[in-house]
Amino acid sequence: MQMTGYELLANYEKAEDKDKQIQILSDLNHIPVDMVCFVIDNREKFENLETPLSTEEFAKWCETELDRVDAHIHAQEIYYREICNVYRIASTYGKRVQNREQRIS
């Protein structure tokens, strides 16, 4: 049996003993416990998922998510470098102007 993300989360939420439910959901869906825990910890990414959470589908999801996160990291790295450059310019600009004014006087 393969549950969707929504079904897995709903079954987890209904359980009285949530720790035991994680193992039960793992066994029922033939997926690793770590995968169940990841889905629970990141529920906002899975609560609307309508495809069954097989290990194959989860691996595909992970590949897509890794690509998305990598693109975000790359964009943040570019932004970081831009801030560093502007900071370097801004932090030395006043000093250069002062030095120039002192030489002129």
VMD Tcl script that draws the C-alpha trace (Angstrom):
set ca {
  {0.00 0.00 0.00}
  {1.31 3.45 -0.89}
  {-0.23 6.52 0.73}
  {-0.08 10.03 -0.62}
  {1.63 12.70 1.45}
  {-1.77 13.94 2.58}
  {-2.88 10.45 3.69}
  {0.37 9.75 5.49}
  {0.18 13.03 7.40}
  {-3.51 12.55 8.21}
  {-2.82 9.07 9.61}
  {0.07 10.41 11.64}
  {-2.01 13.27 13.08}
  {-4.84 10.90 14.11}
  {-2.53 8.54 15.97}
  {-2.50 8.53 19.74}
  {1.06 7.20 19.90}
  {2.85 9.18 17.23}
  {6.21 7.45 17.75}
  {4.69 4.03 17.08}
  {2.72 5.45 14.16}
  {5.92 6.39 12.37}
  {7.03 2.75 12.28}
  {3.52 1.61 11.29}
  {3.42 4.10 8.40}
  {6.88 3.00 7.34}
  {5.84 -0.66 7.30}
  {2.48 -0.03 5.58}
  {4.05 2.04 2.82}
  {7.25 0.00 2.44}
  {9.36 3.12 2.91}
  {12.19 3.90 5.36}
  {11.39 5.41 8.75}
  {13.68 8.34 7.91}
  {11.50 9.10 4.90}
  {8.35 9.13 7.04}
  {10.06 11.45 9.54}
  {11.20 13.75 6.74}
  {7.66 14.00 5.37}
  {6.31 14.77 8.86}
  {9.01 17.37 9.56}
  {8.43 19.02 6.17}
  {4.67 18.62 6.04}
  {4.08 21.86 4.13}
  {5.83 20.32 1.11}
  {3.82 17.10 1.21}
  {0.34 17.88 2.55}
  {-1.03 18.56 -0.95}
  {0.90 15.80 -2.68}
  {-1.54 13.53 -4.48}
  {0.87 10.95 -5.82}
  {1.69 7.89 -3.71}
  {4.92 8.18 -1.74}
  {6.89 5.26 -3.08}
  {10.64 5.35 -2.64}
  {10.93 5.94 -6.40}
  {8.55 8.92 -6.35}
  {10.26 10.26 -3.26}
  {13.67 10.00 -4.96}
  {12.28 11.94 -7.95}
  {10.87 14.56 -5.58}
  {14.27 14.80 -3.84}
  {16.08 15.30 -7.16}
  {13.70 18.11 -8.14}
  {13.92 19.71 -4.71}
  {17.73 19.50 -4.70}
  {17.80 21.26 -8.08}
  {15.46 23.97 -6.76}
  {17.51 24.48 -3.59}
  {20.76 24.51 -5.57}
  {19.42 27.26 -7.85}
  {18.36 29.24 -4.78}
  {21.79 28.81 -3.18}
  {23.47 29.94 -6.40}
  {21.31 33.07 -6.52}
  {22.11 33.79 -2.86}
  {25.85 33.36 -3.53}
  {25.68 35.95 -6.33}
  {23.79 38.34 -4.05}
  {26.34 37.75 -1.28}
  {29.23 38.61 -3.60}
  {27.43 41.77 -4.74}
  {26.94 42.87 -1.13}
  {30.62 42.20 -0.38}
  {31.70 44.31 -3.36}
  {29.41 47.21 -2.45}
  {30.47 47.00 1.19}
  {34.14 47.10 0.23}
  {33.53 50.14 -1.96}
  {31.34 51.90 0.62}
  {33.68 51.21 3.54}
  {36.71 52.65 1.74}
  {34.99 55.48 -0.13}
  {34.90 57.93 2.78}
  {38.55 57.21 3.60}
  {39.63 57.87 0.01}
  {37.76 61.16 -0.08}
  {39.32 62.23 3.24}
  {42.81 61.30 2.05}
  {42.32 63.22 -1.17}
  {41.05 66.30 0.71}
  {44.03 66.14 3.10}
  {46.49 66.02 0.20}
  {44.81 69.02 -1.44}
  {44.95 71.15 1.75}
}
mol new
graphics top color blue
foreach p $ca { graphics top sphere $p radius 0.5 }
foreach p [lrange $ca 0 end-1] q [lrange $ca 1 end] { graphics top cylinder $p $q radius 0.2 }
display resetview
